[in-house]
Amino acid sequence: MIGDNGAMNTTGRLGIGIIGMGYVGPVIGSALRAVGHQIVAVSASSDASRERADAMLPGVPIATP
C-alpha cells in the first residue's frame, strides 16, 4: 500500500505502473498483483486495451498516453 507520503508501507512490495495493455502487460500486471505488489496505474490507448485492463486489473486507474 502507498502511504500518505507516497512511500510503500509494505516491506518488499512495489508500486508499479504498466505501459501497454496489449497481450503481455495485463498478464504481468495480474501476476505481480497476485503476489502482493500494487499496480498504481496502467496506460491504455485503444478501446480493446482499456477493456483488457478493466477485465484483468479491475480498479486500477487507466491513463491515456
Protein Blocks (a to p, Z undefined) as FASTA:
>chain_A
ZZfkopafbghiacdddehjafmmmmmmmmmmmnopacfbdcdfbfklmmmmmmmmghia
cddZZ
